[in-house]
C-alpha cells in the first residue's frame, strides 16, 4: 500500500496528501477506522477518502480498507516469526544460521531488483561529480563512513557525516553544494528525519541526490534523482545492515571497474597506508619477520 501511495503522491491534492500521510504514518489506526471516522480524524470529507481509494486503484474506500487490513498479514509475519523463535527451543547455532540465511535472501532479492540502467547511472553520477557527500544518521552514519572510505580509494573530494556528526553538521556542509556535486543519502526503517532533511536541502541547493534505501515507500524516494533499493529485512532488528553494506561494496566495485587507473589508485592507497599495517601478522609469517637466519659454515 505504501508503494502505491508513493507512486501517486506527487499528483495528489493537499487534502488527499493529508489522508495519504495518515495512512502511511499510522497504517494500523487507518485500517481500524471507518470511512466516516478516518475522514473526521484527518479533517477531510468522506468523498476525499473515496477519491484517494480510487487514485490507488480501488473501487472505493471499503475495498481500500480491506486491502490495508489484508496487507498486515504479511507485515506482521516477521513479528510472528520472532515470537516463535523466542518461544521456541532453537539453540544458538540454529538462530545464527537462520540469521545468515536471512541475509542471503536479502542479497538475492536485492540482486533481482537491480537494473542495468540504474546501476550505470549510479556509477556515472559518482564518477562525474565534483564533490560527493555521503550522509546517514544514527546507525546509518557507520554505513555512510564505510561507503565514503570505499569510494575514496578511486576518487577524491568525498566526505561523510562522522559518527559524532548530526543534522546540523550535515546541513552546514551541504549548503555549499551545487549542481556539480552529488549527495548520497542512506536511510532505512526507522528513517531518521535529519537524513531526509539534508537530502531535501541538497536538492534545493541544486545538487544531485542519490538514495540507498529499502523501497519506493521510503521518504527518500521522492527526493532523489537516483535510487538503489536494498532488501534489508531482519527478524531481530528493524533492518539488516549486512545487505546494505553488500550493496555499498558492490557499488564501489562497479566504480573501480569504470575508473581509469583504478589499479594505480589502489596501489597508491596501499603504499600510503603500508606503514600502519601489521605486517608481522600476515599469513605465512613465522611471527618475527625481522629475525634473520644465519647459516653455519
Secondary structure in CASP SS format (residue, H / E / C, confidence):
PFRMAT SS
TARGET T0000
AUTHOR 0000-0000-0000
METHOD secondary structure of the structure
MODEL  1
X C 1.00
X H 1.00
X H 1.00
X H 1.00
X H 1.00
X H 1.00
X H 1.00
X H 1.00
X H 1.00
X H 1.00
X H 1.00
X C 1.00
X C 1.00
X H 1.00
X H 1.00
X H 1.00
X H 1.00
X H 1.00
X H 1.00
X H 1.00
X H 1.00
X H 1.00
X H 1.00
X H 1.00
X H 1.00
X C 1.00
X H 1.00
X H 1.00
X H 1.00
X H 1.00
X H 1.00
X H 1.00
X C 1.00
X C 1.00
X H 1.00
X H 1.00
X H 1.00
X H 1.00
X H 1.00
X H 1.00
X H 1.00
X H 1.00
X C 1.00
X C 1.00
X C 1.00
X H 1.00
X H 1.00
X H 1.00
X H 1.00
X H 1.00
X H 1.00
X H 1.00
X H 1.00
X H 1.00
X H 1.00
X C 1.00
X C 1.00
X C 1.00
X C 1.00
X C 1.00
X H 1.00
X H 1.00
X H 1.00
X H 1.00
X H 1.00
X H 1.00
X H 1.00
X H 1.00
X H 1.00
X H 1.00
X H 1.00
X H 1.00
X H 1.00
X H 1.00
X H 1.00
X C 1.00
X H 1.00
X H 1.00
X H 1.00
X H 1.00
X H 1.00
X H 1.00
X H 1.00
X H 1.00
X H 1.00
X H 1.00
X H 1.00
X C 1.00
X C 1.00
X C 1.00
X C 1.00
X H 1.00
X H 1.00
X H 1.00
X H 1.00
X H 1.00
X H 1.00
X H 1.00
X H 1.00
X H 1.00
X H 1.00
X H 1.00
X H 1.00
X H 1.00
X H 1.00
X H 1.00
X H 1.00
X H 1.00
X H 1.00
X H 1.00
X H 1.00
X H 1.00
X C 1.00
X C 1.00
X C 1.00
X H 1.00
X H 1.00
X H 1.00
X H 1.00
X H 1.00
X H 1.00
X H 1.00
X H 1.00
X H 1.00
X H 1.00
X H 1.00
X H 1.00
X H 1.00
X C 1.00
X C 1.00
X C 1.00
X E 1.00
X E 1.00
X E 1.00
X E 1.00
X C 1.00
X C 1.00
X C 1.00
X C 1.00
X H 1.00
X H 1.00
X H 1.00
X H 1.00
X H 1.00
X H 1.00
X H 1.00
X H 1.00
X H 1.00
X H 1.00
X H 1.00
X H 1.00
X H 1.00
X C 1.00
X C 1.00
X C 1.00
X C 1.00
X C 1.00
X E 1.00
X E 1.00
X E 1.00
X C 1.00
X C 1.00
X C 1.00
X C 1.00
X C 1.00
X C 1.00
X H 1.00
X H 1.00
X H 1.00
X H 1.00
X H 1.00
X H 1.00
X H 1.00
X H 1.00
X C 1.00
X C 1.00
X C 1.00
X C 1.00
X C 1.00
X C 1.00
X C 1.00
X E 1.00
X E 1.00
X E 1.00
X E 1.00
X E 1.00
X C 1.00
X C 1.00
X C 1.00
X C 1.00
X C 1.00
X C 1.00
X H 1.00
X H 1.00
X H 1.00
X H 1.00
X H 1.00
X H 1.00
X H 1.00
X H 1.00
X H 1.00
X H 1.00
X H 1.00
X H 1.00
X C 1.00
X C 1.00
X C 1.00
X E 1.00
X E 1.00
X E 1.00
X E 1.00
X E 1.00
X E 1.00
X C 1.00
X C 1.00
X C 1.00
X C 1.00
X C 1.00
X C 1.00
X C 1.00
X H 1.00
X H 1.00
X H 1.00
X C 1.00
X C 1.00
X E 1.00
X E 1.00
X E 1.00
X E 1.00
X C 1.00
X C 1.00
X C 1.00
X C 1.00
X C 1.00
X C 1.00
X C 1.00
X C 1.00
X C 1.00
X C 1.00
X C 1.00
X H 1.00
X H 1.00
X H 1.00
X H 1.00
X H 1.00
X H 1.00
X H 1.00
X H 1.00
X H 1.00
X H 1.00
X H 1.00
X H 1.00
X H 1.00
X H 1.00
X H 1.00
X H 1.00
X H 1.00
X H 1.00
X C 1.00
X C 1.00
X C 1.00
X H 1.00
X H 1.00
X H 1.00
X H 1.00
X H 1.00
X H 1.00
X H 1.00
X H 1.00
X H 1.00
X H 1.00
X H 1.00
X H 1.00
X H 1.00
X H 1.00
X H 1.00
X C 1.00
X C 1.00
X H 1.00
X H 1.00
X H 1.00
X C 1.00
X C 1.00
X C 1.00
X C 1.00
X C 1.00
X C 1.00
X C 1.00
X C 1.00
X C 1.00
X C 1.00
X C 1.00
X C 1.00
X C 1.00
X C 1.00
X C 1.00
X C 1.00
END
